[in-house]
Amino acid sequence: MASARKTLLTGLATFVAGAALWLFGGDIEIVVITPTKLGVVLMVIGGLEALYGLYKVTTRADR
């Protein structure tokens, strides 16, 4: 059960970090990456991980 909650919290933290980059990273210029695009990628990855963690929490609770 702890692993499922850990996955859920990690996904939410990644989503929040991506949202912060997407919202506030537009004024920053980095040669290799664009912070706003990296923020969108992190939001997608974090959202998928949070959904997987939620799935793990709900399926373990049914047993």
mmCIF file as Biopython writes it, N, C-alpha, C and O atoms, coordinates in Angstrom:
data_model
#
loop_
_atom_site.group_PDB
_atom_site.id
_atom_site.type_symbol
_atom_site.label_atom_id
_atom_site.label_alt_id
_atom_site.label_comp_id
_atom_site.label_asym_id
_atom_site.label_entity_id
_atom_site.label_seq_id
_atom_site.pdbx_PDB_ins_code
_atom_site.Cartn_x
_atom_site.Cartn_y
_atom_site.Cartn_z
_atom_site.occupancy
_atom_site.B_iso_or_equiv
_atom_site.auth_seq_id
_atom_site.auth_asym_id
_atom_site.pdbx_PDB_model_num
ATOM 1   N N  . MET A ? 1  ? 0.816   -1.190 0.000   1.0 0.0 1  A 1 
ATOM 2   C CA . MET A ? 1  ? 0.000   0.000  0.000   1.0 0.0 1  A 1 
ATOM 3   C C  . MET A ? 1  ? 0.862   1.256  0.000   1.0 0.0 1  A 1 
ATOM 4   O O  . MET A ? 1  ? 0.489   2.264  -0.601  1.0 0.0 1  A 1 
ATOM 5   N N  . ALA A ? 2  ? 2.000   1.204  0.662   1.0 0.0 2  A 1 
ATOM 6   C CA . ALA A ? 2  ? 2.855   2.381  0.719   1.0 0.0 2  A 1 
ATOM 7   C C  . ALA A ? 2  ? 3.429   2.702  -0.661  1.0 0.0 2  A 1 
ATOM 8   O O  . ALA A ? 2  ? 3.607   3.871  -1.002  1.0 0.0 2  A 1 
ATOM 9   N N  . SER A ? 3  ? 3.713   1.683  -1.444  1.0 0.0 3  A 1 
ATOM 10  C CA . SER A ? 3  ? 4.260   1.908  -2.777  1.0 0.0 3  A 1 
ATOM 11  C C  . SER A ? 3  ? 3.240   2.592  -3.690  1.0 0.0 3  A 1 
ATOM 12  O O  . SER A ? 3  ? 3.605   3.437  -4.508  1.0 0.0 3  A 1 
ATOM 13  N N  . ALA A ? 4  ? 1.979   2.231  -3.550  1.0 0.0 4  A 1 
ATOM 14  C CA . ALA A ? 4  ? 0.946   2.843  -4.382  1.0 0.0 4  A 1 
ATOM 15  C C  . ALA A ? 4  ? 0.769   4.313  -4.018  1.0 0.0 4  A 1 
ATOM 16  O O  . ALA A ? 4  ? 0.638   5.160  -4.902  1.0 0.0 4  A 1 
ATOM 17  N N  . ARG A ? 5  ? 0.764   4.617  -2.738  1.0 0.0 5  A 1 
ATOM 18  C CA . ARG A ? 5  ? 0.654   6.016  -2.310  1.0 0.0 5  A 1 
ATOM 19  C C  . ARG A ? 5  ? 1.884   6.813  -2.721  1.0 0.0 5  A 1 
ATOM 20  O O  . ARG A ? 5  ? 1.777   7.979  -3.102  1.0 0.0 5  A 1 
ATOM 21  N N  . LYS A ? 6  ? 3.041   6.190  -2.644  1.0 0.0 6  A 1 
ATOM 22  C CA . LYS A ? 6  ? 4.284   6.851  -3.039  1.0 0.0 6  A 1 
ATOM 23  C C  . LYS A ? 6  ? 4.253   7.189  -4.536  1.0 0.0 6  A 1 
ATOM 24  O O  . LYS A ? 6  ? 4.685   8.269  -4.939  1.0 0.0 6  A 1 
ATOM 25  N N  . THR A ? 7  ? 3.746   6.274  -5.347  1.0 0.0 7  A 1 
ATOM 26  C CA . THR A ? 7  ? 3.624   6.519  -6.781  1.0 0.0 7  A 1 
ATOM 27  C C  . THR A ? 7  ? 2.650   7.660  -7.059  1.0 0.0 7  A 1 
ATOM 28  O O  . THR A ? 7  ? 2.904   8.509  -7.913  1.0 0.0 7  A 1 
ATOM 29  N N  . LEU A ? 8  ? 1.548   7.673  -6.340  1.0 0.0 8  A 1 
ATOM 30  C CA . LEU A ? 8  ? 0.551   8.733  -6.500  1.0 0.0 8  A 1 
ATOM 31  C C  . LEU A ? 8  ? 1.135   10.089 -6.122  1.0 0.0 8  A 1 
ATOM 32  O O  . LEU A ? 8  ? 0.965   11.061 -6.859  1.0 0.0 8  A 1 
ATOM 33  N N  . LEU A ? 9  ? 1.815   10.168 -4.992  1.0 0.0 9  A 1 
ATOM 34  C CA . LEU A ? 9  ? 2.393   11.437 -4.545  1.0 0.0 9  A 1 
ATOM 35  C C  . LEU A ? 9  ? 3.532   11.902 -5.451  1.0 0.0 9  A 1 
ATOM 36  O O  . LEU A ? 9  ? 3.678   13.099 -5.698  1.0 0.0 9  A 1 
ATOM 37  N N  . THR A ? 10 ? 4.325   10.977 -5.939  1.0 0.0 10 A 1 
ATOM 38  C CA . THR A ? 10 ? 5.404   11.340 -6.866  1.0 0.0 10 A 1 
ATOM 39  C C  . THR A ? 10 ? 4.837   11.890 -8.170  1.0 0.0 10 A 1 
ATOM 40  O O  . THR A ? 10 ? 5.355   12.863 -8.717  1.0 0.0 10 A 1 
ATOM 41  N N  . GLY A ? 11 ? 3.784   11.271 -8.660  1.0 0.0 11 A 1 
ATOM 42  C CA . GLY A ? 11 ? 3.144   11.760 -9.877  1.0 0.0 11 A 1 
ATOM 43  C C  . GLY A ? 11 ? 2.550   13.148 -9.692  1.0 0.0 11 A 1 
ATOM 44  O O  . GLY A ? 11 ? 2.661   13.999 -10.574 1.0 0.0 11 A 1 
ATOM 45  N N  . LEU A ? 12 ? 1.923   13.373 -8.548  1.0 0.0 12 A 1 
ATOM 46  C CA . LEU A ? 12 ? 1.355   14.698 -8.281  1.0 0.0 12 A 1 
ATOM 47  C C  . LEU A ? 12 ? 2.442   15.752 -8.147  1.0 0.0 12 A 1 
ATOM 48  O O  . LEU A ? 12 ? 2.278   16.875 -8.624  1.0 0.0 12 A 1 
ATOM 49  N N  . ALA A ? 13 ? 3.556   15.404 -7.500  1.0 0.0 13 A 1 
ATOM 50  C CA . ALA A ? 13 ? 4.665   16.350 -7.367  1.0 0.0 13 A 1 
ATOM 51  C C  . ALA A ? 13 ? 5.272   16.683 -8.723  1.0 0.0 13 A 1 
ATOM 52  O O  . ALA A ? 13 ? 5.612   17.836 -8.986  1.0 0.0 13 A 1 
ATOM 53  N N  . THR A ? 14 ? 5.409   15.682 -9.583  1.0 0.0 14 A 1 
ATOM 54  C CA . THR A ? 14 ? 5.932   15.918 -10.928 1.0 0.0 14 A 1 
ATOM 55  C C  . THR A ? 14 ? 4.979   16.793 -11.736 1.0 0.0 14 A 1 
ATOM 56  O O  . THR A ? 14 ? 5.415   17.669 -12.482 1.0 0.0 14 A 1 
ATOM 57  N N  . PHE A ? 15 ? 3.689   16.555 -11.586 1.0 0.0 15 A 1 
ATOM 58  C CA . PHE A ? 15 ? 2.694   17.374 -12.283 1.0 0.0 15 A 1 
ATOM 59  C C  . PHE A ? 15 ? 2.768   18.833 -11.820 1.0 0.0 15 A 1 
ATOM 60  O O  . PHE A ? 15 ? 2.711   19.745 -12.644 1.0 0.0 15 A 1 
ATOM 61  N N  . VAL A ? 16 ? 2.893   19.054 -10.520 1.0 0.0 16 A 1 
ATOM 62  C CA . VAL A ? 16 ? 2.961   20.416 -9.982  1.0 0.0 16 A 1 
ATOM 63  C C  . VAL A ? 16 ? 4.242   21.119 -10.442 1.0 0.0 16 A 1 
ATOM 64  O O  . VAL A ? 16 ? 4.211   22.304 -10.772 1.0 0.0 16 A 1 
ATOM 65  N N  . ALA A ? 17 ? 5.361   20.399 -10.465 1.0 0.0 17 A 1 
ATOM 66  C CA . ALA A ? 17 ? 6.612   20.991 -10.948 1.0 0.0 17 A 1 
ATOM 67  C C  . ALA A ? 17 ? 6.503   21.358 -12.426 1.0 0.0 17 A 1 
ATOM 68  O O  . ALA A ? 17 ? 6.994   22.407 -12.843 1.0 0.0 17 A 1 
ATOM 69  N N  . GLY A ? 18 ? 5.871   20.511 -13.209 1.0 0.0 18 A 1 
ATOM 70  C CA . GLY A ? 18 ? 5.666   20.816 -14.625 1.0 0.0 18 A 1 
ATOM 71  C C  . GLY A ? 18 ? 4.749   22.005 -14.827 1.0 0.0 18 A 1 
ATOM 72  O O  . GLY A ? 18 ? 4.978   22.829 -15.712 1.0 0.0 18 A 1 
ATOM 73  N N  . ALA A ? 19 ? 3.702   22.099 -14.001 1.0 0.0 19 A 1 
ATOM 74  C CA . ALA A ? 19 ? 2.780   23.242 -14.105 1.0 0.0 19 A 1 
ATOM 75  C C  . ALA A ? 19 ? 3.496   24.543 -13.741 1.0 0.0 19 A 1 
ATOM 76  O O  . ALA A ? 19 ? 3.253   25.581 -14.356 1.0 0.0 19 A 1 
ATOM 77  N N  . ALA A ? 20 ? 4.374   24.486 -12.746 1.0 0.0 20 A 1 
ATOM 78  C CA . ALA A ? 20 ? 5.130   25.679 -12.368 1.0 0.0 20 A 1 
ATOM 79  C C  . ALA A ? 20 ? 6.066   26.111 -13.500 1.0 0.0 20 A 1 
ATOM 80  O O  . ALA A ? 20 ? 6.184   27.303 -13.785 1.0 0.0 20 A 1 
ATOM 81  N N  . LEU A ? 21 ? 6.721   25.161 -14.136 1.0 0.0 21 A 1 
ATOM 82  C CA . LEU A ? 21 ? 7.587   25.499 -15.270 1.0 0.0 21 A 1 
ATOM 83  C C  . LEU A ? 21 ? 6.779   26.059 -16.430 1.0 0.0 21 A 1 
ATOM 84  O O  . LEU A ? 21 ? 7.205   27.008 -17.089 1.0 0.0 21 A 1 
ATOM 85  N N  . TRP A ? 22 ? 5.632   25.481 -16.677 1.0 0.0 22 A 1 
ATOM 86  C CA . TRP A ? 22 ? 4.793   25.932 -17.783 1.0 0.0 22 A 1 
ATOM 87  C C  . TRP A ? 22 ? 4.274   27.348 -17.547 1.0 0.0 22 A 1 
ATOM 88  O O  . TRP A ? 22 ? 4.226   28.160 -18.471 1.0 0.0 22 A 1 
ATOM 89  N N  . LEU A ? 23 ? 3.885   27.638 -16.306 1.0 0.0 23 A 1 
ATOM 90  C CA . LEU A ? 23 ? 3.326   28.954 -16.004 1.0 0.0 23 A 1 
ATOM 91  C C  . LEU A ? 23 ? 4.387   30.042 -15.891 1.0 0.0 23 A 1 
ATOM 92  O O  . LEU A ? 23 ? 4.205   31.146 -16.405 1.0 0.0 23 A 1 
ATOM 93  N N  . PHE A ? 24 ? 5.497   29.734 -15.219 1.0 0.0 24 A 1 
ATOM 94  C CA . PHE A ? 24 ? 6.466   30.770 -14.888 1.0 0.0 24 A 1 
ATOM 95  C C  . PHE A ? 24 ? 7.773   30.670 -15.666 1.0 0.0 24 A 1 
ATOM 96  O O  . PHE A ? 24 ? 8.665   31.492 -15.451 1.0 0.0 24 A 1 
ATOM 97  N N  . GLY A ? 25 ? 7.919   29.707 -16.551 1.0 0.0 25 A 1 
ATOM 98  C CA . GLY A ? 25 ? 9.177   29.531 -17.265 1.0 0.0 25 A 1 
ATOM 99  C C  . GLY A ? 25 ? 9.234   30.208 -18.615 1.0 0.0 25 A 1 
ATOM 100 O O  . GLY A ? 25 ? 10.199  30.006 -19.353 1.0 0.0 25 A 1 
ATOM 101 N N  . GLY A ? 26 ? 8.240   31.003 -18.967 1.0 0.0 26 A 1 
ATOM 102 C CA . GLY A ? 26 ? 8.214   31.630 -20.282 1.0 0.0 26 A 1 
ATOM 103 C C  . GLY A ? 26 ? 9.248   32.725 -20.474 1.0 0.0 26 A 1 
ATOM 104 O O  . GLY A ? 26 ? 9.675   32.975 -21.601 1.0 0.0 26 A 1 
ATOM 105 N N  . ASP A ? 27 ? 9.657   33.378 -19.402 1.0 0.0 27 A 1 
ATOM 106 C CA . ASP A ? 27 ? 10.614  34.483 -19.513 1.0 0.0 27 A 1 
ATOM 107 C C  . ASP A ? 27 ? 12.066  34.021 -19.505 1.0 0.0 27 A 1 
ATOM 108 O O  . ASP A ? 27 ? 12.966  34.807 -19.801 1.0 0.0 27 A 1 
ATOM 109 N N  . ILE A ? 28 ? 12.300  32.774 -19.174 1.0 0.0 28 A 1 
ATOM 110 C CA . ILE A ? 28 ? 13.656  32.245 -19.063 1.0 0.0 28 A 1 
ATOM 111 C C  . ILE A ? 28 ? 14.067  31.666 -20.413 1.0 0.0 28 A 1 
ATOM 112 O O  . ILE A ? 28 ? 13.307  30.932 -21.045 1.0 0.0 28 A 1 
ATOM 113 N N  . GLU A ? 29 ? 15.284  32.009 -20.844 1.0 0.0 29 A 1 
ATOM 114 C CA . GLU A ? 29 ? 15.797  31.490 -22.110 1.0 0.0 29 A 1 
ATOM 115 C C  . GLU A ? 29 ? 16.981  30.578 -21.846 1.0 0.0 29 A 1 
ATOM 116 O O  . GLU A ? 29 ? 18.006  31.010 -21.320 1.0 0.0 29 A 1 
ATOM 117 N N  . ILE A ? 30 ? 16.831  29.305 -22.216 1.0 0.0 30 A 1 
ATOM 118 C CA . ILE A ? 30 ? 17.907  28.326 -22.116 1.0 0.0 30 A 1 
ATOM 119 C C  . ILE A ? 30 ? 18.166  27.828 -23.536 1.0 0.0 30 A 1 
ATOM 120 O O  . ILE A ? 30 ? 17.230  27.605 -24.303 1.0 0.0 30 A 1 
ATOM 121 N N  . VAL A ? 31 ? 19.427  27.658 -23.874 1.0 0.0 31 A 1 
ATOM 122 C CA . VAL A ? 31 ? 19.797  27.334 -25.253 1.0 0.0 31 A 1 
ATOM 123 C C  . VAL A ? 31 ? 19.256  25.970 -25.683 1.0 0.0 31 A 1 
ATOM 124 O O  . VAL A ? 31 ? 18.771  25.836 -26.807 1.0 0.0 31 A 1 
ATOM 125 N N  . VAL A ? 32 ? 19.326  24.973 -24.835 1.0 0.0 32 A 1 
ATOM 126 C CA . VAL A ? 32 ? 19.020  23.608 -25.236 1.0 0.0 32 A 1 
ATOM 127 C C  . VAL A ? 32 ? 17.523  23.292 -25.146 1.0 0.0 32 A 1 
ATOM 128 O O  . VAL A ? 32 ? 16.974  22.661 -26.049 1.0 0.0 32 A 1 
ATOM 129 N N  . ILE A ? 33 ? 16.861  23.722 -24.068 1.0 0.0 33 A 1 
ATOM 130 C CA . ILE A ? 33 ? 15.462  23.363 -23.849 1.0 0.0 33 A 1 
ATOM 131 C C  . ILE A ? 33 ? 14.637  24.610 -23.596 1.0 0.0 33 A 1 
ATOM 132 O O  . ILE A ? 33 ? 15.160  25.642 -23.174 1.0 0.0 33 A 1 
ATOM 133 N N  . THR A ? 34 ? 13.365  24.507 -23.853 1.0 0.0 34 A 1 
ATOM 134 C CA . THR A ? 34 ? 12.418  25.571 -23.529 1.0 0.0 34 A 1 
ATOM 135 C C  . THR A ? 34 ? 11.659  25.145 -22.270 1.0 0.0 34 A 1 
ATOM 136 O O  . THR A ? 34 ? 11.020  24.093 -22.263 1.0 0.0 34 A 1 
ATOM 137 N N  . PRO A ? 35 ? 11.722  25.954 -21.205 1.0 0.0 35 A 1 
ATOM 138 C CA . PRO A ? 35 ? 11.077  25.542 -19.956 1.0 0.0 35 A 1 
ATOM 139 C C  . PRO A ? 35 ? 9.574   25.299 -20.076 1.0 0.0 35 A 1 
ATOM 140 O O  . PRO A ? 35 ? 9.031   24.442 -19.379 1.0 0.0 35 A 1 
ATOM 141 N N  . THR A ? 36 ? 8.901   26.038 -20.944 1.0 0.0 36 A 1 
ATOM 142 C CA . THR A ? 36 ? 7.456   25.825 -21.082 1.0 0.0 36 A 1 
ATOM 143 C C  . THR A ? 36 ? 7.156   24.465 -21.710 1.0 0.0 36 A 1 
ATOM 144 O O  . THR A ? 36 ? 6.216   23.786 -21.298 1.0 0.0 36 A 1 
ATOM 145 N N  . LYS A ? 37 ? 7.948   24.066 -22.701 1.0 0.0 37 A 1 
ATOM 146 C CA . LYS A ? 37 ? 7.743   22.752 -23.322 1.0 0.0 37 A 1 
ATOM 147 C C  . LYS A ? 37 ? 8.117   21.629 -22.357 1.0 0.0 37 A 1 
ATOM 148 O O  . LYS A ? 37 ? 7.443   20.600 -22.313 1.0 0.0 37 A 1 
ATOM 149 N N  . LEU A ? 38 ? 9.179   21.821 -21.591 1.0 0.0 38 A 1 
ATOM 150 C CA . LEU A ? 38 ? 9.558   20.840 -20.580 1.0 0.0 38 A 1 
ATOM 151 C C  . LEU A ? 38 ? 8.466   20.723 -19.525 1.0 0.0 38 A 1 
ATOM 152 O O  . LEU A ? 38 ? 8.203   19.632 -19.021 1.0 0.0 38 A 1 
ATOM 153 N N  . GLY A ? 39 ? 7.832   21.836 -19.192 1.0 0.0 39 A 1 
ATOM 154 C CA . GLY A ? 39 ? 6.734   21.808 -18.231 1.0 0.0 39 A 1 
ATOM 155 C C  . GLY A ? 39 ? 5.561   20.988 -18.719 1.0 0.0 39 A 1 
ATOM 156 O O  . GLY A ? 39 ? 4.949   20.252 -17.945 1.0 0.0 39 A 1 
ATOM 157 N N  . VAL A ? 40 ? 5.242   21.108 -19.996 1.0 0.0 40 A 1 
ATOM 158 C CA . VAL A ? 40 ? 4.143   20.320 -20.561 1.0 0.0 40 A 1 
ATOM 159 C C  . VAL A ? 40 ? 4.481   18.835 -20.529 1.0 0.0 40 A 1 
ATOM 160 O O  . VAL A ? 40 ? 3.630   18.010 -20.198 1.0 0.0 40 A 1 
ATOM 161 N N  . VAL A ? 41 ? 5.710   18.495 -20.868 1.0 0.0 41 A 1 
ATOM 162 C CA . VAL A ? 41 ? 6.134   17.093 -20.838 1.0 0.0 41 A 1 
ATOM 163 C C  . VAL A ? 41 ? 6.069   16.548 -19.411 1.0 0.0 41 A 1 
ATOM 164 O O  . VAL A ? 41 ? 5.607   15.427 -19.199 1.0 0.0 41 A 1 
ATOM 165 N N  . LEU A ? 42 ? 6.526   17.330 -18.437 1.0 0.0 42 A 1 
ATOM 166 C CA . LEU A ? 42 ? 6.472   16.888 -17.046 1.0 0.0 42 A 1 
ATOM 167 C C  . LEU A ? 42 ? 5.034   16.752 -16.548 1.0 0.0 42 A 1 
ATOM 168 O O  . LEU A ? 42 ? 4.733   15.858 -15.758 1.0 0.0 42 A 1 
ATOM 169 N N  . MET A ? 43 ? 4.153   17.630 -17.003 1.0 0.0 43 A 1 
ATOM 170 C CA . MET A ? 43 ? 2.746   17.508 -16.606 1.0 0.0 43 A 1 
ATOM 171 C C  . MET A ? 43 ? 2.127   16.226 -17.153 1.0 0.0 43 A 1 
ATOM 172 O O  . MET A ? 43 ? 1.358   15.563 -16.456 1.0 0.0 43 A 1 
ATOM 173 N N  . VAL A ? 44 ? 2.451   15.879 -18.378 1.0 0.0 44 A 1 
ATOM 174 C CA . VAL A ? 44 ? 1.916   14.646 -18.973 1.0 0.0 44 A 1 
ATOM 175 C C  . VAL A ? 44 ? 2.451   13.425 -18.227 1.0 0.0 44 A 1 
ATOM 176 O O  . VAL A ? 44 ? 1.687   12.529 -17.868 1.0 0.0 44 A 1 
ATOM 177 N N  . ILE A ? 45 ? 3.757   13.394 -17.996 1.0 0.0 45 A 1 
ATOM 178 C CA . ILE A ? 45 ? 4.358   12.260 -17.291 1.0 0.0 45 A 1 
ATOM 179 C C  . ILE A ? 45 ? 3.833   12.173 -15.860 1.0 0.0 45 A 1 
ATOM 180 O O  . ILE A ? 45 ? 3.508   11.087 -15.379 1.0 0.0 45 A 1 
ATOM 181 N N  . GLY A ? 46 ? 3.751   13.313 -15.185 1.0 0.0 46 A 1 
ATOM 182 C CA . GLY A ? 46 ? 3.239   13.321 -13.816 1.0 0.0 46 A 1 
ATOM 183 C C  . GLY A ? 46 ? 1.784   12.910 -13.742 1.0 0.0 46 A 1 
ATOM 184 O O  . GLY A ? 46 ? 1.389   12.203 -12.816 1.0 0.0 46 A 1 
ATOM 185 N N  . GLY A ? 47 ? 0.976   13.342 -14.706 1.0 0.0 47 A 1 
ATOM 186 C CA . GLY A ? 47 ? -0.425  12.949 -14.731 1.0 0.0 47 A 1 
ATOM 187 C C  . GLY A ? 47 ? -0.598  11.458 -14.954 1.0 0.0 47 A 1 
ATOM 188 O O  . GLY A ? 47 ? -1.437  10.822 -14.316 1.0 0.0 47 A 1 
ATOM 189 N N  . LEU A ? 48 ? 0.193   10.900 -15.856 1.0 0.0 48 A 1 
ATOM 190 C CA . LEU A ? 48 ? 0.121   9.456  -16.101 1.0 0.0 48 A 1 
ATOM 191 C C  . LEU A ? 48 ? 0.559   8.663  -14.876 1.0 0.0 48 A 1 
ATOM 192 O O  . LEU A ? 48 ? -0.045  7.647  -14.533 1.0 0.0 48 A 1 
ATOM 193 N N  . GLU A ? 49 ? 1.619   9.138  -14.220 1.0 0.0 49 A 1 
ATOM 194 C CA . GLU A ? 49 ? 2.094   8.442  -13.027 1.0 0.0 49 A 1 
ATOM 195 C C  . GLU A ? 49 ? 1.087   8.549  -11.882 1.0 0.0 49 A 1 
ATOM 196 O O  . GLU A ? 49 ? 0.895   7.593  -11.130 1.0 0.0 49 A 1 
ATOM 197 N N  . ALA A ? 50 ? 0.451   9.703  -11.751 1.0 0.0 50 A 1 
ATOM 198 C CA . ALA A ? 50 ? -0.571  9.864  -10.718 1.0 0.0 50 A 1 
ATOM 199 C C  . ALA A ? 50 ? -1.775  8.957  -10.998 1.0 0.0 50 A 1 
ATOM 200 O O  . ALA A ? 50 ? -2.330  8.362  -10.075 1.0 0.0 50 A 1 
ATOM 201 N N  . LEU A ? 51 ? -2.171  8.853  -12.246 1.0 0.0 51 A 1 
ATOM 202 C CA . LEU A ? 51 ? -3.274  7.956  -12.596 1.0 0.0 51 A 1 
ATOM 203 C C  . LEU A ? 51 ? -2.912  6.497  -12.318 1.0 0.0 51 A 1 
ATOM 204 O O  . LEU A ? 51 ? -3.751  5.726  -11.851 1.0 0.0 51 A 1 
ATOM 205 N N  . TYR A ? 52 ? -1.684  6.126  -12.599 1.0 0.0 52 A 1 
ATOM 206 C CA . TYR A ? 52 ? -1.246  4.763  -12.311 1.0 0.0 52 A 1 
ATOM 207 C C  . TYR A ? 52 ? -1.231  4.513  -10.803 1.0 0.0 52 A 1 
ATOM 208 O O  . TYR A ? 52 ? -1.638  3.444  -10.346 1.0 0.0 52 A 1 
ATOM 209 N N  . GLY A ? 53 ? -0.766  5.489  -10.034 1.0 0.0 53 A 1 
ATOM 210 C CA . GLY A ? 53 ? -0.783  5.355  -8.583  1.0 0.0 53 A 1 
ATOM 211 C C  . GLY A ? 53 ? -2.196  5.252  -8.042  1.0 0.0 53 A 1 
ATOM 212 O O  . GLY A ? 53 ? -2.461  4.475  -7.124  1.0 0.0 53 A 1 
ATOM 213 N N  . LEU A ? 54 ? -3.102  6.034  -8.609  1.0 0.0 54 A 1 
ATOM 214 C CA . LEU A ? 54 ? -4.506  5.954  -8.200  1.0 0.0 54 A 1 
ATOM 215 C C  . LEU A ? 54 ? -5.096  4.589  -8.538  1.0 0.0 54 A 1 
ATOM 216 O O  . LEU A ? 54 ? -5.864  4.025  -7.759  1.0 0.0 54 A 1 
ATOM 217 N N  . TYR A ? 55 ? -4.733  4.067  -9.696  1.0 0.0 55 A 1 
ATOM 218 C CA . TYR A ? 55 ? -5.176  2.726  -10.084 1.0 0.0 55 A 1 
ATOM 219 C C  . TYR A ? 55 ? -4.656  1.682  -9.100  1.0 0.0 55 A 1 
ATOM 220 O O  . TYR A ? 55 ? -5.396  0.791  -8.683  1.0 0.0 55 A 1 
ATOM 221 N N  . LYS A ? 56 ? -3.379  1.797  -8.731  1.0 0.0 56 A 1 
ATOM 222 C CA . LYS A ? 56 ? -2.802  0.846  -7.787  1.0 0.0 56 A 1 
ATOM 223 C C  . LYS A ? 56 ? -3.464  0.942  -6.420  1.0 0.0 56 A 1 
ATOM 224 O O  . LYS A ? 56 ? -3.673  -0.079 -5.764  1.0 0.0 56 A 1 
ATOM 225 N N  . VAL A ? 57 ? -3.796  2.146  -5.984  1.0 0.0 57 A 1 
ATOM 226 C CA . VAL A ? 57 ? -4.454  2.324  -4.689  1.0 0.0 57 A 1 
ATOM 227 C C  . VAL A ? 57 ? -5.847  1.710  -4.713  1.0 0.0 57 A 1 
ATOM 228 O O  . VAL A ? 57 ? -6.232  1.026  -3.764  1.0 0.0 57 A 1 
ATOM 229 N N  . THR A ? 58 ? -6.605  1.938  -5.770  1.0 0.0 58 A 1 
ATOM 230 C CA . THR A ? 58 ? -7.981  1.437  -5.815  1.0 0.0 58 A 1 
ATOM 231 C C  . THR A ? 58 ? -8.041  -0.072 -5.999  1.0 0.0 58 A 1 
ATOM 232 O O  . THR A ? 58 ? -8.921  -0.716 -5.430  1.0 0.0 58 A 1 
ATOM 233 N N  . THR A ? 59 ? -7.141  -0.651 -6.769  1.0 0.0 59 A 1 
ATOM 234 C CA . THR A ? 59 ? -7.182  -2.104 -6.965  1.0 0.0 59 A 1 
ATOM 235 C C  . THR A ? 59 ? -6.694  -2.847 -5.733  1.0 0.0 59 A 1 
ATOM 236 O O  . THR A ? 59 ? -7.149  -3.962 -5.475  1.0 0.0 59 A 1 
ATOM 237 N N  . ARG A ? 60 ? -5.797  -2.272 -4.977  1.0 0.0 60 A 1 
ATOM 238 C CA . ARG A ? 60 ? -5.324  -2.929 -3.749  1.0 0.0 60 A 1 
ATOM 239 C C  . ARG A ? 60 ? -6.367  -2.852 -2.653  1.0 0.0 60 A 1 
ATOM 240 O O  . ARG A ? 60 ? -6.430  -3.734 -1.796  1.0 0.0 60 A 1 
ATOM 241 N N  . ALA A ? 61 ? -7.195  -1.803 -2.665  1.0 0.0 61 A 1 
ATOM 242 C CA . ALA A ? 61 ? -8.220  -1.635 -1.636  1.0 0.0 61 A 1 
ATOM 243 C C  . ALA A ? 61 ? -9.359  -2.631 -1.823  1.0 0.0 61 A 1 
ATOM 244 O O  . ALA A ? 61 ? -10.042 -2.980 -0.861  1.0 0.0 61 A 1 
ATOM 245 N N  . ASP A ? 62 ? -9.565  -3.089 -3.051  1.0 0.0 62 A 1 
ATOM 246 C CA . ASP A ? 62 ? -10.653 -4.031 -3.316  1.0 0.0 62 A 1 
ATOM 247 C C  . ASP A ? 62 ? -10.357 -5.432 -2.800  1.0 0.0 62 A 1 
ATOM 248 O O  . ASP A ? 62 ? -11.283 -6.201 -2.541  1.0 0.0 62 A 1 
ATOM 249 N N  . ARG A ? 63 ? -9.098  -5.772 -2.648  1.0 0.0 63 A 1 
ATOM 250 C CA . ARG A ? 63 ? -8.732  -7.126 -2.224  1.0 0.0 63 A 1 
ATOM 251 C C  . ARG A ? 63 ? -8.965  -7.364 -0.768  1.0 0.0 63 A 1 
ATOM 252 O O  . ARG A ? 63 ? -8.702  -8.459 -0.272  1.0 0.0 63 A 1 
#
